Amino acid sequence: MTTHVTTDQVQWWLDDTAVQSVTAEDEEETEFNLRVTLSRLPIHLIKEYEQGPLRVVGRNAFDTERSRELLADDEARGQLLDRIGPILATTPGFYTFLDENDDACELRDAELIQMEHRLYSEETTQQALMDSVMAIASGMRYIQNVVSATRPDPPNEDRDDDGTAE
């Protein structure tokens, strides 16, 4: 059982066959912030203060034209949420839709989604860390794939109001 997780311990625990890179981010307000890359996805391992939890944080931006169209269209946004909802519910931790100011918001106003899992010192092990990193990365990749595969219905003047062809 670990009593205090340090940056050295976290770096030692990271599986270098799964993690492609580790970069220390300079942030004065945290004890440490490591940016790890797993399958080309950036995941941050953040410890804000010595006795605080290790935060495993992943972010997906809705920064493409397709994703903006999905979020702007009520029906497409509902379909998107139906498709990503199960992964959001089963990925450890919690998720938050964030606006351009990093404030929590509804999906229609989101610029990005943040997924976060917290590991507390007494439960932090190499297995727990890697499980959390891989789960957040899997959730992020799934959301990216769903967004790129989901398309809003294009306007079609040949359809009646009920959506059927005339």
Secondary structure, 3 states (H helix, E strand, C coil): CCCCCCHHHHHHHCCCCCCCEEEECCCCCCCEEEEEEECCEEEEEEECCCCCCEEEEEEEECCCHHHHHHHHCHHHHHHHHHHHHHHHHHCCCEEEEECCCCCECCHHHCCEEEEEEEECHHHCCHHHHHHHHHHHHHHHHHHHHHHHHCCCCCCCCCECCCCCEC
